[in-house]
Amino acid sequence: MRFDARLLARAWLSVANAASTDKEAPAAIYRSITIEEFVYGARLTATNRFMVLTSWVPESDSYFKPEPAMDEAPDRTVVAQDIDGRAKGLMGYLLSLVNKQGEDYIDGSIEVDLTFDARKPVGAESRGDVAFDGLEPTFTVISVPDTERVWLPIVETAPVAGIAWRTVTSKHVPESTDSIGLNPEFVERIGKVGKHADGVVIWSFGGAEAAALVEWPSSDPHVQGCVMPRRDLSAEYPDGFPEQERPDPAGYRDEACPACATAPVCLRHSTGLVLVGGSDVPSEDS
Protein backbone atom coordinates (compact mmCIF):
# COMPACT_ATOMS: atom_id res chain seq x y z
CA MET A 1 0.00 0.00 0.00
CA ARG A 2 1.27 3.48 -0.83
CA PHE A 3 0.31 6.64 1.08
CA ASP A 4 0.96 10.33 1.00
CA ALA A 5 3.53 11.03 3.73
CA ARG A 6 1.61 13.97 5.19
CA LEU A 7 -1.61 12.00 5.66
CA LEU A 8 -0.02 8.83 7.03
CA ALA A 9 2.28 10.70 9.41
CA ARG A 10 -0.53 12.86 10.80
CA ALA A 11 -2.76 9.84 11.33
CA TRP A 12 -0.01 7.72 12.91
CA LEU A 13 1.13 10.43 15.33
CA SER A 14 -2.45 11.30 16.29
CA VAL A 15 -3.51 7.72 16.97
CA ALA A 16 -0.28 6.82 18.80
CA ASN A 17 -1.35 9.11 21.65
CA ALA A 18 -3.78 6.40 22.76
CA ALA A 19 -1.27 3.53 22.78
CA SER A 20 -0.34 2.10 26.17
CA THR A 21 3.06 3.02 27.59
CA ASP A 22 2.88 0.48 30.42
CA LYS A 23 5.59 -2.15 29.90
CA GLU A 24 3.44 -4.75 31.67
CA ALA A 25 0.48 -4.19 29.35
CA PRO A 26 -0.40 -6.88 26.79
CA ALA A 27 1.58 -6.69 23.56
CA ALA A 28 -1.68 -6.03 21.73
CA ILE A 29 -1.76 -2.50 23.17
CA TYR A 30 1.79 -1.73 24.40
CA ARG A 31 3.11 0.86 21.92
CA SER A 32 1.08 -0.94 19.26
CA ILE A 33 -0.94 0.28 16.30
CA THR A 34 -3.70 -1.87 14.80
CA ILE A 35 -3.70 -1.52 11.01
CA GLU A 36 -6.79 -2.58 9.06
CA GLU A 37 -6.28 -2.90 5.32
CA PHE A 38 -9.13 -1.97 2.97
CA VAL A 39 -9.32 -1.69 -0.81
CA TYR A 40 -8.75 2.08 -0.83
CA GLY A 41 -6.72 2.66 2.32
CA ALA A 42 -6.05 1.69 5.92
CA ARG A 43 -7.53 2.40 9.34
CA LEU A 44 -5.09 2.96 12.21
CA THR A 45 -6.28 2.37 15.79
CA ALA A 46 -4.60 2.32 19.20
CA THR A 47 -5.74 1.96 22.80
CA ASN A 48 -4.43 1.89 26.35
CA ARG A 49 -7.62 0.13 27.60
CA PHE A 50 -9.23 3.40 28.73
CA MET A 51 -9.19 5.47 25.55
CA VAL A 52 -9.19 4.63 21.84
CA LEU A 53 -8.12 6.75 18.89
CA THR A 54 -8.58 5.82 15.25
CA SER A 55 -7.97 7.42 11.85
CA TRP A 56 -8.79 6.51 8.27
CA VAL A 57 -5.96 7.05 5.75
CA PRO A 58 -6.75 6.75 2.01
CA GLU A 59 -4.12 5.46 -0.39
CA SER A 60 -2.33 8.01 -2.56
CA ASP A 61 -4.62 7.53 -5.56
CA SER A 62 -7.84 7.12 -3.54
CA TYR A 63 -8.12 10.38 -1.61
CA PHE A 64 -11.73 10.99 -2.66
CA LYS A 65 -12.92 7.45 -1.98
CA PRO A 66 -15.35 7.27 0.98
CA GLU A 67 -14.24 6.01 4.37
CA PRO A 68 -15.42 2.41 4.95
CA ALA A 69 -18.49 1.98 7.15
CA MET A 70 -17.80 0.92 10.72
CA ASP A 71 -19.33 -2.52 10.13
CA GLU A 72 -17.33 -3.17 6.95
CA ALA A 73 -14.79 -5.93 7.50
CA PRO A 74 -11.19 -5.17 6.50
CA ASP A 75 -9.35 -7.35 4.00
CA ARG A 76 -6.58 -7.88 6.54
CA THR A 77 -5.72 -6.74 10.07
CA VAL A 78 -2.29 -6.63 11.71
CA VAL A 79 -1.10 -5.33 15.06
CA ALA A 80 2.29 -3.66 14.62
CA GLN A 81 4.39 -2.92 17.70
CA ASP A 82 6.67 0.13 17.77
CA ILE A 83 8.53 -0.59 21.00
CA ASP A 84 11.58 1.57 20.31
CA GLY A 85 9.62 4.38 18.67
CA ARG A 86 11.37 4.11 15.30
CA ALA A 87 8.12 4.36 13.34
CA LYS A 88 7.00 7.32 15.41
CA GLY A 89 10.35 8.97 14.81
CA LEU A 90 10.15 8.35 11.08
CA MET A 91 6.66 9.87 10.95
CA GLY A 92 7.90 12.95 12.78
CA TYR A 93 10.78 13.29 10.33
CA LEU A 94 8.44 13.01 7.35
CA LEU A 95 6.19 15.72 8.76
CA SER A 96 9.22 17.98 9.20
CA LEU A 97 10.01 17.53 5.49
CA VAL A 98 6.41 18.34 4.59
CA ASN A 99 6.32 21.39 6.87
CA LYS A 100 9.53 22.77 5.37
CA GLN A 101 7.75 23.01 2.03
CA GLY A 102 4.76 24.76 3.60
CA GLU A 103 2.07 25.69 1.09
CA ASP A 104 4.36 24.55 -1.74
CA TYR A 105 3.98 20.91 -0.68
CA ILE A 106 2.28 18.83 -3.36
CA ASP A 107 0.24 15.85 -2.15
CA GLY A 108 1.98 12.64 -3.09
CA SER A 109 5.38 14.23 -3.65
CA ILE A 110 6.64 12.26 -0.64
CA GLU A 111 5.20 8.76 -0.44
CA VAL A 112 5.36 5.95 2.09
CA ASP A 113 4.91 2.24 1.42
CA LEU A 114 3.30 -0.16 3.91
CA THR A 115 4.03 -3.87 3.47
CA PHE A 116 2.41 -6.51 5.68
CA ASP A 117 3.53 -9.98 6.74
CA ALA A 118 7.09 -9.39 5.56
CA ARG A 119 9.98 -11.61 6.62
CA LYS A 120 13.54 -10.44 7.03
CA PRO A 121 16.16 -12.02 4.74
CA VAL A 122 18.15 -14.92 6.16
CA GLY A 123 21.04 -13.61 8.22
CA ALA A 124 19.46 -10.19 8.75
CA GLU A 125 19.07 -10.79 12.49
CA SER A 126 22.14 -9.84 14.50
CA ARG A 127 22.07 -13.11 16.45
CA GLY A 128 22.26 -15.16 13.27
CA ASP A 129 19.53 -17.55 14.42
CA VAL A 130 17.48 -19.16 11.66
CA ALA A 131 13.87 -20.12 12.38
CA PHE A 132 12.09 -23.16 10.97
CA ASP A 133 10.36 -22.62 7.63
CA GLY A 134 6.98 -21.00 8.18
CA LEU A 135 7.82 -19.97 11.75
CA GLU A 136 9.87 -16.88 10.97
CA PRO A 137 8.69 -13.68 12.69
CA THR A 138 6.62 -11.42 10.48
CA PHE A 139 6.79 -7.64 10.24
CA THR A 140 4.97 -4.61 8.98
CA VAL A 141 7.48 -2.64 6.93
CA ILE A 142 7.27 1.14 6.60
CA SER A 143 9.52 2.30 3.81
CA VAL A 144 10.26 5.67 2.26
CA PRO A 145 12.00 5.25 -1.10
CA ASP A 146 15.67 6.27 -0.94
CA THR A 147 15.27 7.38 2.69
CA GLU A 148 14.58 4.77 5.39
CA ARG A 149 12.90 1.46 6.13
CA VAL A 150 11.44 0.48 9.51
CA TRP A 151 10.52 -3.09 10.47
CA LEU A 152 7.75 -3.38 13.07
CA PRO A 153 7.12 -6.84 14.57
CA ILE A 154 3.58 -8.12 14.12
CA VAL A 155 1.87 -9.22 17.34
CA GLU A 156 -0.14 -12.42 16.88
CA THR A 157 -3.22 -11.36 18.83
CA ALA A 158 -6.82 -10.29 18.48
CA PRO A 159 -7.15 -6.68 17.24
CA VAL A 160 -8.58 -5.43 20.53
CA ALA A 161 -8.21 -1.74 19.65
CA GLY A 162 -10.51 -2.04 16.66
CA ILE A 163 -12.95 -4.20 18.62
CA ALA A 164 -13.11 -1.64 21.43
CA TRP A 165 -13.72 1.29 19.07
CA ARG A 166 -16.52 -0.48 17.21
CA THR A 167 -18.15 -1.76 20.41
CA VAL A 168 -18.24 1.60 22.15
CA THR A 169 -19.17 3.69 19.11
CA SER A 170 -21.98 1.39 17.93
CA LYS A 171 -23.62 1.40 21.38
CA HIS A 172 -23.18 5.08 22.14
CA VAL A 173 -26.37 7.02 22.89
CA PRO A 174 -25.91 10.80 23.38
CA GLU A 175 -27.18 11.87 26.77
CA SER A 176 -27.26 15.18 28.58
CA THR A 177 -24.56 14.91 31.23
CA ASP A 178 -24.29 17.39 34.10
CA SER A 179 -20.80 16.29 35.11
CA ILE A 180 -18.29 13.60 34.25
CA GLY A 181 -14.95 12.56 35.73
CA LEU A 182 -12.01 12.07 33.36
CA ASN A 183 -8.44 11.03 34.04
CA PRO A 184 -6.27 14.17 33.58
CA GLU A 185 -3.62 12.12 31.77
CA PHE A 186 -6.15 11.03 29.14
CA VAL A 187 -7.37 14.60 28.69
CA GLU A 188 -3.74 15.61 28.15
CA ARG A 189 -3.35 12.92 25.50
CA ILE A 190 -6.46 14.19 23.73
CA GLY A 191 -4.92 17.66 23.75
CA LYS A 192 -1.74 16.36 22.10
CA VAL A 193 -3.77 15.00 19.19
CA GLY A 194 -4.48 18.59 18.20
CA LYS A 195 -0.85 18.99 17.18
CA HIS A 196 -1.56 16.83 14.13
CA ALA A 197 -5.38 16.91 13.82
CA ASP A 198 -6.61 20.35 12.79
CA GLY A 199 -9.67 22.11 14.18
CA VAL A 200 -11.73 21.76 17.32
CA VAL A 201 -12.40 18.50 19.12
CA ILE A 202 -16.07 17.61 19.60
CA TRP A 203 -17.11 15.65 22.70
CA SER A 204 -20.30 13.58 22.76
CA PHE A 205 -21.24 12.36 26.24
CA GLY A 206 -23.46 9.40 27.03
CA GLY A 207 -23.81 9.80 30.78
CA ALA A 208 -21.52 10.02 33.78
CA GLU A 209 -20.54 6.33 33.60
CA ALA A 210 -20.53 5.79 29.84
CA ALA A 211 -17.82 6.36 27.28
CA ALA A 212 -17.48 9.81 25.77
CA LEU A 213 -16.88 10.00 22.02
CA VAL A 214 -14.31 12.45 20.65
CA GLU A 215 -13.92 13.65 17.08
CA TRP A 216 -11.87 16.17 15.13
CA PRO A 217 -14.37 16.83 12.30
CA SER A 218 -12.04 19.16 10.38
CA SER A 219 -9.00 16.91 10.63
CA ASP A 220 -7.33 15.56 7.51
CA PRO A 221 -7.08 12.63 7.79
CA HIS A 222 -10.17 12.15 9.95
CA VAL A 223 -9.45 11.32 13.61
CA GLN A 224 -11.97 10.11 16.19
CA GLY A 225 -12.18 7.91 19.26
CA CYS A 226 -13.58 7.48 22.74
CA VAL A 227 -12.58 7.94 26.38
CA MET A 228 -13.84 6.03 29.39
CA PRO A 229 -14.78 8.13 32.46
CA ARG A 230 -13.41 7.82 35.94
CA ARG A 231 -15.97 6.74 38.50
CA ASP A 232 -16.43 8.78 41.67
CA LEU A 233 -15.89 6.23 44.45
CA SER A 234 -15.45 8.71 47.30
CA ALA A 235 -18.90 7.90 48.75
CA GLU A 236 -18.06 4.19 48.86
CA TYR A 237 -14.64 4.81 50.40
CA PRO A 238 -14.94 7.97 52.56
CA ASP A 239 -11.72 7.12 54.44
CA GLY A 240 -9.70 6.41 51.28
CA PHE A 241 -9.20 3.32 49.19
CA PRO A 242 -7.92 0.14 50.89
CA GLU A 243 -4.65 -0.76 49.19
CA GLN A 244 -5.96 -4.10 47.96
CA GLU A 245 -9.08 -2.46 46.52
CA ARG A 246 -7.53 0.65 45.00
CA PRO A 247 -9.24 1.29 41.64
CA ASP A 248 -7.40 1.58 38.35
CA PRO A 249 -7.29 4.97 36.56
CA ALA A 250 -10.68 4.41 34.91
CA GLY A 251 -12.63 2.68 37.66
CA TYR A 252 -12.80 -0.96 38.68
CA ARG A 253 -14.31 -4.21 37.49
CA ASP A 254 -17.55 -5.49 38.97
CA GLU A 255 -17.21 -9.28 39.19
CA ALA A 256 -21.02 -9.62 39.27
CA CYS A 257 -21.39 -7.76 35.96
CA PRO A 258 -21.72 -10.07 32.90
CA ALA A 259 -20.23 -7.40 30.63
CA CYS A 260 -17.15 -7.01 32.82
CA ALA A 261 -16.64 -10.76 32.76
CA THR A 262 -17.25 -11.47 29.09
CA ALA A 263 -17.37 -8.36 26.88
CA PRO A 264 -14.30 -6.58 25.51
CA VAL A 265 -15.68 -3.31 26.87
CA CYS A 266 -17.99 -2.61 29.79
CA LEU A 267 -19.79 0.70 29.35
CA ARG A 268 -21.33 0.64 32.81
CA HIS A 269 -18.26 0.17 34.96
CA SER A 270 -15.71 2.02 32.86
CA THR A 271 -13.09 -0.69 32.82
CA GLY A 272 -12.05 -0.31 29.21
CA LEU A 273 -10.85 -3.54 27.63
CA VAL A 274 -10.94 -6.70 29.69
CA LEU A 275 -7.30 -7.69 29.26
CA VAL A 276 -4.90 -9.36 31.63
CA GLY A 277 -2.30 -7.10 33.21
CA GLY A 278 -1.38 -3.48 32.70
CA SER A 279 -2.34 -0.42 34.69
CA ASP A 280 -1.12 2.03 32.04
CA VAL A 281 0.93 3.90 34.57
CA PRO A 282 3.46 5.70 32.33
CA SER A 283 6.89 4.13 32.41
CA GLU A 284 9.96 6.21 33.19
CA ASP A 285 11.15 6.14 29.58
CA SER A 286 7.78 7.04 28.02
Sequence and secondary structure as in RCSB ss.txt:
>XXXX:A:sequence
MRFDARLLARAWLSVANAASTDKEAPAAIYRSITIEEFVYGARLTATNRFMVLTSWVPESDSYFKPEPAMDEAPD
RTVVAQDIDGRAKGLMGYLLSLVNKQGEDYIDGSIEVDLTFDARKPVGAESRGDVAFDGLEPTFTVISVPDTERV
WLPIVETAPVAGIAWRTVTSKHVPESTDSIGLNPEFVERIGKVGKHADGVVIWSFGGAEAAALVEWPSSDPHVQG
CVMPRRDLSAEYPDGFPEQERPDPAGYRDEACPACATAPVCLRHSTGLVLVGGSDVPSEDS
>XXXX:A:secstr
 EEEHHHHHHHHHHHGGGSB  TTS TTTBTEEEEEEETTEEEEEEE SSEEEEEEEE TT TTS    TT   S
EEEEEE TT HHHHHHHHHHHHHHHHGGG  TTSSEEEEEEEE   TT STT     TT S  EEEEEETTTEEE
EEEB  S  HHHHHHHHHHHH      S     HHHHHHHHHHTTTS S  EEE   TTS EEEEETT SS EEE
EE      TTT TT   GGG  BTTB   TT HHHHHSSEETTTT EE  SS      TT 
